Amino acid sequence: SKLKDLVDILNGVDSAVIASLVREGQLVTLGDFILSPDELNVSTKERKGYSVASDGGYTVAIDKTVTKQLADEGLARELVHNLQNMRRSAGFDITDHIVVSYTGDLRILSVVKSYGDYVKQETLAETLVNAPPLDGAFTHVQEIDGVTVNLGVSRVDR
């Protein structure tokens, strides 16, 4: 007969506090009710858009929303990865400086504008040229995140 009263009290308290007490093996006092940890069933469920993991009494939730900025940063990292592979395939030394030429859609132009310094630093590129690959360049057409980009790398003679 008092179950409804207990449910009303449970609905009005912070579930994280209750879960913490149960995990620590402590008694839980709710109004006139005193419950042992084995009388309560504590579980977690993922909220939409979050990834949740629990271990050692801790629960972590991470927002899985991919913002435009995060997607663009990922595209920039993929560009770097592809350019590094192209450097290896072209037989360049690890210390060789390069010129990168690229063509692609507006998203590629935006990403190179925003993350160009990062791309240059990671690949030892002296310049990033929005143009078809130079004559004699090592070239490769890539599809990155659904975007087609034509890349060319040329060694800078010093």
C-alpha positions as CSV (number, residue, x, y, z in Angstrom):
1,S,0.0,0.0,0.0
2,K,3.0,2.3,0.5
3,L,4.5,1.5,-2.9
4,K,2.9,4.5,-4.6
5,D,4.4,6.8,-1.9
6,L,7.8,5.3,-2.5
7,V,7.6,5.7,-6.3
8,D,6.5,9.4,-5.8
9,I,9.5,10.0,-3.6
10,L,11.9,8.2,-6.0
11,N,10.6,10.3,-8.9
12,G,11.4,13.5,-6.9
13,V,15.0,12.7,-6.0
14,D,18.3,13.0,-8.0
15,S,18.8,9.5,-9.5
16,A,22.6,10.0,-9.7
17,V,22.7,10.3,-5.9
18,I,20.7,7.2,-5.4
19,A,22.8,5.3,-7.9
20,S,26.0,6.4,-6.2
21,L,24.7,5.3,-2.8
22,V,23.7,1.9,-4.2
23,R,27.1,1.4,-5.9
24,E,28.8,2.2,-2.7
25,G,26.7,-0.4,-0.8
26,Q,25.1,2.2,1.5
27,L,21.6,2.4,2.8
28,V,19.2,4.7,1.0
29,T,16.9,6.8,3.0
30,L,13.8,8.1,1.2
31,G,11.4,9.8,3.5
32,D,10.2,7.2,6.0
33,F,11.7,4.4,3.9
34,I,15.2,2.9,4.4
35,L,16.3,0.6,1.6
36,S,19.3,-1.5,1.3
37,P,21.3,-1.6,-2.0
38,D,20.0,-5.0,-2.8
39,E,16.4,-3.7,-2.7
40,L,17.1,-1.2,-5.5
41,N,17.9,-2.0,-9.1
42,V,20.0,0.7,-10.6
43,S,20.7,0.7,-14.3
44,T,21.7,3.2,-17.0
45,K,20.4,3.6,-20.4
46,E,21.8,5.7,-23.3
47,R,20.1,9.0,-24.1
48,K,19.5,9.6,-27.8
49,G,22.6,11.2,-29.3
50,Y,24.9,10.1,-26.5
51,S,27.3,7.1,-26.1
52,V,27.4,5.9,-22.5
53,A,29.9,3.7,-20.7
54,S,30.1,2.7,-17.0
55,D,33.0,1.2,-15.1
56,G,34.3,1.2,-11.6
57,G,31.3,3.2,-10.3
58,Y,31.7,6.0,-12.9
59,T,29.5,6.7,-15.8
60,V,30.5,8.8,-18.8
61,A,28.3,10.1,-21.5
62,I,29.7,11.6,-24.7
63,D,27.7,13.7,-27.2
64,K,27.9,11.9,-30.6
65,T,26.7,15.0,-32.5
66,V,29.2,15.8,-35.3
67,T,29.3,19.5,-35.8
68,K,30.4,21.1,-39.1
69,Q,33.6,22.2,-37.4
70,L,34.3,18.7,-36.2
71,A,33.5,17.2,-39.6
72,D,35.8,19.8,-41.3
73,E,38.6,19.0,-38.9
74,G,38.2,15.3,-39.7
75,L,38.4,16.1,-43.4
76,A,41.6,18.0,-42.8
77,R,43.1,15.1,-41.0
78,E,42.1,12.8,-43.8
79,L,43.7,15.1,-46.3
80,V,46.9,15.0,-44.2
81,H,46.8,11.2,-44.0
82,N,46.3,10.9,-47.8
83,L,49.1,13.4,-48.5
84,Q,51.5,11.5,-46.2
85,N,50.7,8.2,-48.1
86,M,51.2,10.0,-51.4
87,R,54.6,11.2,-50.2
88,R,55.6,7.6,-49.3
89,S,54.3,6.3,-52.6
90,A,56.2,9.0,-54.5
91,G,59.4,7.9,-52.8
92,F,60.0,11.3,-51.0
93,D,62.3,11.5,-48.0
94,I,60.7,12.3,-44.7
95,T,62.5,15.7,-44.7
96,D,61.5,16.7,-48.3
97,H,59.4,19.8,-48.6
98,I,56.6,19.7,-51.0
99,V,54.1,21.7,-53.0
100,V,50.5,20.4,-52.8
101,S,48.0,21.1,-55.5
102,Y,44.4,20.2,-55.1
103,T,41.0,20.6,-56.7
104,G,37.6,19.8,-55.2
105,D,34.3,21.2,-54.3
106,L,33.5,24.2,-52.0
107,R,33.9,22.2,-48.9
108,I,37.5,21.3,-49.8
109,L,38.2,24.9,-50.4
110,S,36.7,25.9,-47.1
111,V,38.6,23.2,-45.2
112,V,41.9,24.1,-46.8
113,K,41.3,27.8,-46.0
114,S,40.5,26.9,-42.3
115,Y,43.1,24.2,-41.8
116,G,45.7,25.0,-44.4
117,D,48.4,25.8,-41.8
118,Y,47.8,22.5,-40.1
119,V,48.0,20.6,-43.4
120,K,51.2,22.4,-44.3
121,Q,52.8,21.8,-41.0
122,E,52.0,18.0,-40.9
123,T,53.1,17.4,-44.5
124,L,56.0,19.8,-44.9
125,A,54.1,21.5,-47.6
126,E,55.5,25.0,-48.5
127,T,52.4,25.9,-50.4
128,L,48.9,24.6,-51.1
129,V,47.7,25.5,-54.6
130,N,44.1,25.3,-55.6
131,A,44.8,24.1,-59.2
132,P,45.2,20.9,-61.1
133,P,48.4,19.0,-60.3
134,L,51.6,20.4,-61.6
135,D,53.4,18.6,-64.5
136,G,55.5,15.8,-63.1
137,A,53.6,15.7,-59.8
138,F,52.6,12.5,-58.1
139,T,48.8,12.5,-58.3
140,H,45.9,10.7,-56.9
141,V,42.2,11.2,-57.0
142,Q,40.7,10.6,-53.5
143,E,37.2,10.3,-52.1
144,I,37.2,11.5,-48.6
145,D,34.0,11.6,-46.6
146,G,32.0,11.6,-49.8
147,V,34.0,14.4,-51.3
148,T,36.2,13.9,-54.4
149,V,39.5,15.7,-54.3
150,N,42.3,15.6,-56.9
151,L,45.6,15.8,-55.1
152,G,49.2,16.3,-56.4
153,V,52.5,16.4,-54.6
154,S,55.7,17.7,-56.0
155,R,59.1,17.8,-54.3
156,V,60.6,21.3,-53.7
157,D,64.2,21.4,-55.0
158,R,66.5,23.1,-52.6
